[in-house]
């Protein structure tokens, strides 16, 4: 079992490194080597820490979005079961009248399941019908809100990713510049030694 976990960790790390732009991977690879071109464990650890910080920034934004989505899903599940919503979306028809008819068709229709769920929560058939009509009228608004929420999530994630990658590139470039300066100073100091 430990082998499977280590294999999964290795695959995650490999994917995390491959997901970076080639230029950033090249900078990181160069920054892992000393002036003689050998890998130094201390430098590798420093680069892995930079990579972990990059993914932590991205994961933080993703977890915030996931928490908001989870809270919204739990709130919605209290009123309308999510499986009922999934069945209603699965029966979607472009024509609103045909969609409404497909929701009401059959003994185990979406409408009857919603009514049963609502009555189990202490509601009545009349209140279930009123709630269904209200929800039916809110479908266009809900569609627009869901679309807007998806666009907002995409924008937040792209901004978060861009900010994190900019920070990583800035840090790697500064480290690369320090490495180049150090090598230049070492080479000029060696060239000025008397033969």
N, C-alpha and C positions, 0 to 999 in steps of 0.2 A: 504494500500500500504506500509506503514511503517513496518507493521508486516512481509510482504514478504521480504523486505530488511533486516530486523533483522534476519529472518530465514536464508536467504542466507548468511549473515555475520557469523552466528553461524555455518552453515554447512562448510563454508570456513575455519573457525578457527578450527573446529573439524577435518577436513581433513588435515590441516596443522600440527596439533599435532600428528595425527595417522600416517602420512607419515614419521615421525622421527623414527629412530631405537629405540627399546624398552629400551636399556641401557641409551640412552640420555633422553628419557621421564622419566625414573626412577630417573636419576640425577636431572632433573628439578623439579620433584615432591618432592624429598627430600630437595632441596634447597628452596622450598616454605614454609617449616615448621621451626618453631623456636625450641629451645632445648627441649621444652615440647611436641613437636609433633603437635602443632597447626598451622593452616595456618595463615600467616601474609600477609595482603594486600600489604605491601611494598615489600615483597619478591616475591609475585606473579607478581606484576607490573614489578619488575626487570627481572624476568624470561620471561615475555611476551615481554619485550623490547629486550632481547637477541634473542628470537624467531623471532621477527620482523626484527632484523638486519640480521639474517641468511637468511630469505626469501627475504629481499631487495637485498642482494648480488646476490642471484640466479636469481631474477627477472631482475636485471640490465644486466646480461649477456644475458638472454633471450630476453630482449627488444632491445639490440644491434643487435642481430642476426635477430630479427623480422624487425627492421628498414632497415637493409641491404637487406633483402628479399623483403620488400615492395618497396624499391627504384628500385630494379632489376625488380620487377613485373610491376611497372609503366613504366619503360623504355622499357620493352619488349612490353607492351600493346600499346605503341605509334606506333610501327612498325607492330606488329601482334597482333590482338585482342586475349586476353587470352581465350575467349570462342572458337575461331577457333583452338587454340592449344589444348584445352581440347577435342574438337571433333576429332582432328587428333590423339591424344593419345588414345581416345576411340575406334578408328577403327584400332588400332595396330594389325598387323599380323607379325608372326615371319619371314615369307618370305618377303623380301623387295619388290619384284615385285608385290606380292599380296596386300601388304599394299599400294603401290603406286596406284594400280588399284582401291582399295576401296576408296582412297582419291579423285579419279577423277570420281567415279561412281555417277550417278544421277544428276537431275537438280539442286539440292541444295547441291552440293558436297562441300567438304572442299576447293578444288581448286578454284571453282567459287566464294565462299564466300571470300577467300583471295584476289582474283583478284578484286572483287567489292570493298573491303575495301581499297586496294592499289590505285585503281583508284579514290576513293573518297578523298584520301589524295593528289591527284595531279599527280599520277603516270600514266603510260600507261600499256597496256596489255603486251607489250614486256618487260618493266622493271619488271612487276609483275612476268612474266615467269622466267626471269633471277634471280630474288630474290628467287623464289620458288626452282629453281635448286640449287642455292647456299645454301639455307636452307636444302635442301634434302641431299646435300653432307656433311653438318655440323651436321647432326643428330647423327652420332657415337661420334663425338667430344663433342657435347652438352650432350649426355648421360654420357660420362665419367666425364665431368666437373660437372654435377649435382650430380653424385654419389660422387665425391670428395668433393663437397661442403657440402653434407649431412654428410659425415664422419667427416669433419672438424667441422661442427656445433655440432655433437654428442660429439666430443672430447672436444671442448670448453665448452659445457654445463656440461660434466662430470667433467672436471677440476674445473670449477666454483663451482659445487655442492660439490665436494670433499674438495676444499679449504674452502668453507663456513661451511661445517659440521665439518671439523677439527678445525676451529676457535671456533665454538659453543661448541664442546666437550672440547677443551682446557679451555675455559671460564667457562664452567659448572664444570669441574673437579677441577679447581683452587678454585671456590666458594665452592665446596663440601669439599675440603681439609681444607679451612679456617673454615668451619662450624664444621668439625670433631675436629680440633685443639681447637676451642673455647669451644666445649662441653667437651673435655678432660681436658682443663684447669679449667673449671667450676667444673667438677667432682672431680678433684684432690684438688681444693681449698676447696670444701665442705667436702671431706674426712679428711682433715687436721685440720678441726675445732675441738676444744675440746668438748667432750660430756658432 
